Amino acid sequence: MSTDRIEKKVVLKAALARVWHAISDSTEFGKWFGIEFDGPFVAGQPLKGKIVPTVADPEVAKMQEAHRGFAFDFRVGRIEPMRRIEFHWHPYAVEEGVDYSKEPMTDIVFEIREVAGGVELTITESGFDRIPVARRAEAFRMNEGGWQHQTRLIAKYLAMFP
């Protein structure tokens, strides 16, 4: 088992263009993920994100409520339309008053491809081995579970809003 990389896959019952819009439009992404961004996703641009409850699942929304309003840095990487979008963030950077800006960010990649039955979405987060040892294991553990939730959230969201 890798300590540097998390990978989750899900087959979504939606058209490729619909899935692309759900992962590449910052407003729509935020609705299922549970984040409000201060602007659109533009390659190479930094954004501020603020945690808000997801619209896709009341139980997950309840868990996110504890962190409502927490702001964090988010940066958009490369965008390959209808195929791949990359992001960077400080993983599990949720402790109030801590300056995470000096830490390296992890790399998040959302890749989509058509498969029998829908669109396969692969979410990969890597770079945990660069995170300070004092918080690396917890960040990995929390994001491992978080990405599991997110694969379910996007599937539910796309079923709710086809």
C-alpha positions as CSV (number, residue, x, y, z in Angstrom):
1,M,0.0,0.0,0.0
2,S,1.3,3.4,-1.0
3,T,1.7,6.1,1.6
4,D,2.2,8.8,-1.1
5,R,-0.8,8.2,-3.3
6,I,-4.6,7.7,-3.1
7,E,-6.6,6.5,-6.1
8,K,-10.3,6.1,-6.3
9,K,-12.4,5.0,-9.3
10,V,-16.1,5.2,-10.0
11,V,-18.3,4.6,-13.0
12,L,-20.8,7.3,-13.4
13,K,-24.1,6.8,-15.3
14,A,-23.9,10.1,-17.2
15,A,-22.6,11.4,-20.5
16,L,-19.0,12.4,-20.8
17,A,-19.9,16.1,-21.3
18,R,-22.0,16.1,-18.2
19,V,-19.3,14.6,-16.0
20,W,-16.8,17.0,-17.4
21,H,-19.0,19.9,-16.5
22,A,-19.4,18.6,-12.9
23,I,-15.6,18.4,-12.4
24,S,-14.5,21.4,-14.4
25,D,-17.0,24.1,-13.5
26,S,-16.1,25.5,-10.0
27,T,-19.6,26.3,-9.0
28,E,-20.9,22.9,-10.0
29,F,-17.9,21.1,-8.5
30,G,-18.5,23.0,-5.3
31,K,-22.1,21.8,-5.0
32,W,-21.4,18.1,-4.9
33,F,-18.0,18.4,-3.2
34,G,-19.0,20.9,-0.5
35,I,-16.8,23.9,-1.4
36,E,-17.6,27.4,-2.4
37,F,-14.8,28.9,-4.6
38,D,-14.1,32.6,-5.2
39,G,-13.8,32.2,-9.0
40,P,-13.8,29.8,-11.9
41,F,-11.3,27.1,-12.6
42,V,-8.6,28.5,-14.8
43,A,-5.3,26.7,-15.5
44,G,-2.5,28.0,-13.3
45,Q,-4.7,30.2,-11.2
46,P,-5.0,30.1,-7.4
47,L,-8.4,30.2,-5.7
48,K,-9.7,30.4,-2.2
49,G,-12.1,27.7,-1.2
50,K,-14.6,27.7,1.7
51,I,-16.2,24.6,3.1
52,V,-20.0,24.5,2.7
53,P,-22.2,21.4,3.0
54,T,-22.7,19.3,-0.1
55,V,-26.2,19.3,-1.7
56,A,-25.8,15.6,-2.7
57,D,-26.0,13.8,0.6
58,P,-27.5,15.0,3.9
59,E,-25.3,12.7,6.1
60,V,-22.1,14.0,4.5
61,A,-23.4,17.5,4.6
62,K,-23.9,17.1,8.4
63,M,-20.2,16.0,8.7
64,Q,-19.1,19.0,6.7
65,E,-21.1,21.4,8.8
66,A,-18.5,21.2,11.5
67,H,-16.0,22.9,9.1
68,R,-18.5,25.3,7.5
69,G,-16.8,28.5,6.4
70,F,-13.2,27.2,6.8
71,A,-11.1,28.8,4.1
72,F,-8.2,27.2,2.3
73,D,-5.9,27.6,-0.7
74,F,-6.6,25.8,-3.9
75,R,-4.7,26.0,-7.2
76,V,-5.8,24.8,-10.6
77,G,-3.2,22.9,-12.6
78,R,-3.4,21.7,-16.2
79,I,-6.8,21.4,-17.9
80,E,-7.3,19.0,-20.8
81,P,-10.9,19.5,-21.8
82,M,-13.2,16.4,-21.7
83,R,-10.3,14.3,-20.3
84,R,-8.4,15.6,-17.3
85,I,-8.2,18.5,-14.7
86,E,-5.5,18.9,-12.1
87,F,-5.6,20.7,-8.7
88,H,-3.3,21.3,-5.8
89,W,-4.1,21.9,-2.2
90,H,-2.8,21.4,1.3
91,P,-4.3,18.1,2.4
92,Y,-6.4,18.0,5.5
93,A,-5.4,21.6,6.4
94,V,-8.3,22.2,8.8
95,E,-6.8,23.3,12.0
96,E,-7.7,26.9,12.8
97,G,-4.8,29.3,13.2
98,V,-2.2,27.1,11.5
99,D,-0.4,28.6,8.5
100,Y,-0.1,25.8,5.9
101,S,1.3,28.1,3.2
102,K,4.9,27.0,3.8
103,E,4.0,23.3,3.3
104,P,4.1,21.6,-0.1
105,M,0.7,20.9,-1.7
106,T,-0.5,17.5,-2.9
107,D,-1.5,17.0,-6.5
108,I,-5.0,16.0,-7.4
109,V,-6.0,14.6,-10.8
110,F,-9.5,14.0,-12.1
111,E,-9.5,11.9,-15.2
112,I,-12.5,10.7,-17.2
113,R,-13.1,8.3,-20.0
114,E,-16.0,6.6,-21.6
115,V,-16.6,3.0,-20.6
116,A,-19.4,0.5,-21.0
117,G,-22.3,1.8,-18.8
118,G,-21.1,5.4,-18.5
119,V,-18.0,7.4,-17.6
120,E,-15.1,6.2,-15.5
121,L,-13.8,8.9,-13.2
122,T,-10.4,8.3,-11.6
123,I,-9.4,10.6,-8.8
124,T,-5.7,10.5,-7.7
125,E,-4.1,12.5,-5.0
126,S,-0.3,12.2,-4.7
127,G,2.5,13.9,-2.9
128,F,1.8,12.9,0.7
129,D,5.4,11.9,1.3
130,R,6.3,15.6,0.9
131,I,3.9,16.6,3.8
132,P,5.6,17.1,7.2
133,V,5.8,13.9,9.1
134,A,3.9,15.3,12.1
135,R,0.7,15.4,10.1
136,R,1.3,13.2,7.1
137,A,-0.4,10.0,8.3
138,E,-3.5,11.8,9.5
139,A,-3.8,13.8,6.3
140,F,-3.5,10.6,4.2
141,R,-6.0,8.7,6.4
142,M,-8.6,11.6,6.3
143,N,-8.2,12.1,2.6
144,E,-8.4,8.4,1.9
145,G,-11.9,8.4,3.5
146,G,-12.7,11.8,2.0
147,W,-12.2,10.6,-1.6
148,Q,-14.3,7.6,-0.9
149,H,-17.1,9.9,0.1
150,Q,-16.5,12.2,-2.9
151,T,-16.9,9.3,-5.4
152,R,-20.3,8.6,-3.9
153,L,-21.2,12.3,-3.8
154,I,-20.5,12.9,-7.5
155,A,-22.5,9.8,-8.4
156,K,-25.5,11.0,-6.3
157,Y,-25.2,14.5,-7.6
158,L,-25.3,13.4,-11.2
159,A,-28.3,11.2,-10.5
160,M,-30.1,14.2,-8.9
161,F,-29.1,16.7,-11.6
162,P,-28.6,14.8,-14.9
